[in-house]
């Protein structure tokens, strides 16, 4: 429903408006608010902040329509105004347009013309609102997405590649903050979110430093993926840095004595990469799935605070580059046989 403010000191116009647009009013397409001059109009706008269109006469007591146009531009920039006046000379039209009027209609009013003008004005207001919303969403997107990605999203290549599914070789990392659940249960929501975000900032910095990317945030955990040359080595380097940096973090405040540490699981191998989600609600995540992912999560689940746990197959790939200690066999969920695991020390 569009709310329209009619500003005119002639009471007959209010009666005519209600008669001529009774169908639109009955269908809840239009709602009209009335004012007798510019001062009264500004008061009405304070009470009806959802007005989209103003129809205003020029010659009125206390505050005329041209002065009202100037005031609207100062305080109500999104509202579009149509001047409805008997003073249809070119000087008045030019002054009105220079002060921001969207259109000009002369009296006596042709109500068919007025209805077409209102519809045109409403479409223009809707266009402005949608444009502003798109700008707002784009600015929010820029907070979270690299500029290179945004530029890529403007290309046709993006449209085809976003639906591309493939098998890749990569390393998957799960990082969980130990004991954070107790914080979330005992602190205020603002404290919980601020604390968690500060930890995530530290982790994300180290992941990006090693050319990894964040697949998703899962509660107080991060899932990250490393692709390309030496992806397992880079994943381990990132996790070693994360363990050190998180361990060096101070307590959040005098009231929160929580000392953060992490448990980390890393696994490497063949993954399915694709745009996965629900078409019915138009929600997709470009992510990776497969046994490698599941195993990485389960390796994290058996890690102790401060431990970086990898599988035996990953150990064979990095044993010449990193000092690792054999932990032994563990039984992981949905695995038929125990798995030999190693802890990365340095």
N, C-alpha and C positions, 0 to 999 in steps of 0.2 A: 504494500500500500504506500502511495506517495502522499506526503503531507504538504499542502500548499497554503501559504499565507497570502491573503488578499488585503491590501492596504488601500483604503479609499474612504473619504468622509461622507460619501453618498450612501445612505442606508439602502437605497433601492438596488444597488449593485449586489449586495449580499443576498437579497431575495432572489434576484435573477440568477445568480450563480447557483444557488441551491436548487432552483427549478430546472435550469438547463442541464445540470450535471447530476440530477437525482439518481439516474441509473448507475453512474460511476460511484456515487456515494453509497447506494444500496448494495452494490457488489463489493464494497470495501476496496475499490481501486484507488479512489481519491478520498482524502479527508481535508476539509477546508477549515482554516482558522482565520479570523477576521480582526482587523485593526482599523482605527479611524484616522490615524496619522503616523508619521515616522516614529515619534516617541513611543506611541502605543505598540507599534510594530516591534521595536527593539525589546520592549517588555515581554511581548508574546514569544519572541525568540528565546528569551531566557527560560520561559516555561515549556516551550516546545522545541527542544534541541534537535529533533529529527526532521525539521522542515527542510525540504529540498528545493522548493521553487517559491519565489515571491512574485506576485502580481501587484504592481503599485501604480497609483495615480501620481501625477506630478504636483498639482496645485492642492495643498492641504494645509491646515493650520498647524502651528507649533513646529512641525518639521516637514518640509516638502519631500517629494519623491527623489529629487536629484541629490539632496543632502543625505537621504536614507541610503541611496546607492553607495555613496562614499563611506558611510559608516559600515555598511555590509561588507565592503571590500576589506575594511580594517579588521573586523572581528569575526566575519562569517564567510570566509573565502570560498567555501565549497558550494554555497547557495548561489543559484543562478536566478537572475531577476528579469522579468518582462515588464516593461512600462506600458500601462494601459491608460491613455490620456487623450483628451480632446485637443491638447496643444501639440499637434502633429507637424509643426514647422521644422525645417531642416536644422535650425539652431538647437532646438530642444533635443531632436534626435541625435545630433552629433555630441552634445554634452552628455546625454544619457549613455551613448555607446562608449565615450571616452572614460566614463565612470564605471564601466563594467556591465552595462545592461546586455543581456543576451539577445533580446529582440524588442520590438516596439510595435504596439497595436494602437490604432486610433479609435476614439469614440465617435459615434455610437458603435458599440462592440458588435462585430460579426462573430457569433458564438461558435460557428463552424470553424472559422479561422482561429479563434482563441483555442479551441480544443486541439487543433492540429499543432498550434504553437506550443501548447503545454506538453503534448506528447513528444515533440521534437526536443524541448528543453529537458524533459525527464530522461530521454535517451542520452543526451549530452552529460547530464549529471551522473548517470549510471556508468558511462564510459570513463569519466574522471575517477569515480570511486574504484572501478576495476583496475585502472592504470595505477592509482596510488597503492592498491593492495598488491599488485604485481611488483611494484618497486619495493614495498615493504618486505615481501617474501624474498625478493632477490637480495636485498640487503642482509636479511637473516641468513640466507643461503651462503652469502659471501663470508659470514662469520665462521662457517664450518667447512667450506670447500675451497680448495686451492684454486687460484685464478686460472691456471692452465686447464683445470677440469671444467671451469665455467665457460671458457672459450671453446673448449671441445664440445660442450653441450649445445652450442649454437650451430653445430655442423650437422649435415645429413649423415655423416659417418657415425655420429653418436646414436642416431635413431636406429640404425641397423645393428650397431655393435652392442647396444644395451640389452638386446634379446639374444645375443650370441652365447651359446653354451659350449664348453670345451673341457677337455681333460688336461690338467697341468701338473707339473712337478713343483712342489712348494713345501714350506715348513709352516706348521701351525703352532701358535703359542697360546696357552691359557695362563693368565696371571690373576691370582686371587689375593685379596687383602685379608690377612689372618685376623679372625676375631672381630671383624667390623660389625657383625650383627649385633653384638652387645652395645655398641655405640648407637646404632640406629634405634635400639629399643629404649635407650635411657636418656638420649639428648633431644633437643628441639629439632624440628625438621630443618630449620635454617642452618643449624650447626652441622647436622648430618650431611646435607647437600654440599655445604661449603667445604667441609673436611674431605669428603669423597672427591670432589672436583679438584681440590688441590693435589691429592695423590695421583689422580688420573693425569693431571697436567705433567707431572714429573715422568710418569711412565710413557705417555705419548711422545714426549720430546725425545726420549731415548730410542723408541721404536722408529720414529721418522728419521732420526739420525742414521739409522742403519737401513734406510730405504724400505722399511716395512710399512704396512698400512693397517689401520684399525678396521677389523671386520665388524665388530659390534661391542657395545658395552652391555654386560649382563649383570645387573645388580651391582655388586661391588667387585666385579671381575671384568677383565678385558680379554677378548679374543683377537689376536693379531695374526697376519699372514705375511710371509716373506717369499717373494718370487725372484727368479733370475739367477744370475751366477752366484755361487757360494751362499745360497739362501739359508742353509742350516747354520753355517758359520756366523752369518750376520744376525740370525735369530738368537744364537747363544750370546754373542757379543752384546746385543741389546739387553738381554735378560740379566747378564752379569752387571751391567751398568745400572739397570733398574734396581736390582737387589742392593747395590751399594748406595744409590741415591735415596731410596726409600728408607733404608736403615739409618741414614744420616739425618732424616727429617726430625725436627723437634716435636714435642707435644703441641697440640693445636692451640691450647690456651691454658690458663691457670686452672680452669675448671675441668678440663679434659686431659687426663694423664695417659691416654692411649698412646702406646709406642708402636708405630706401624711396622709390619714385616709382611713378606709375600711368600706364597707357595706358587711354584711354576712348573708346568708340564710342557714339554716340547716334543713334537713328533714330525717326521718328514716322510714324504712319499707322494703317491699319485692321488690327486683330488679331482672332483668334479666341480667346476666353477660355472655358475649360471645365475640367472635372474629368477629367484624363487619366491613364491608368495601366492596371493589369491587374486585372481582376475576379477572376481565378483565384487570385491571391495577396493580394487585398484591399488593394492598395496604389495610391493615387491621389495626384496632385499637382494642386491647383487652379492652373493656369498659363496662359500665353498662347503661341500659336504662330502662324506665318505668315512671309511673306517679310520683313516689317518686323523681326521678331526676328532672322532669319538675317542680314540686312544689318547690323543693329546689331553683331552679334558680329564680322562680317567687317570692319567699319569699325574696331573696336577692334584687330583683328589687324594692320592697316596703320599704326596710330598709333605714334609714337615716344614714348619716355619723357617724361611731362609733357604730352603732346598730348591735346586733346579734339577728336575728329573727328566731323563731321556731313556729311550728304549735301547736294547742291545744293537739293533740295526743302525740306529743313529750314532751310537758310540763308535761302531766300526768306521763310520765316515769321518769322525772328527777326533779320533783318539790321538792323532799326531799333532793336533793343533791345540787341544785343551786337556788339562789335567782332570781326569774323571775317576771316581771311586765306585766300585761295584757295590750295590746295595743288596742285591740278591733277587730271589724270585717273589713275585706278588701275584695274587689272583685278582684280575680285573673283571668288572661286570661285563657279562656277555662274551667273555673270552673263554674258549674251551680249555685252553691250557695256560698255566702260569707263565708270566712274562718276566724275563730278566731285565732289571732296570739298573741304571747308573745315575750317580749324582755328579753334576758338573761342579768342580771346585773353583777352578780359575782358568 
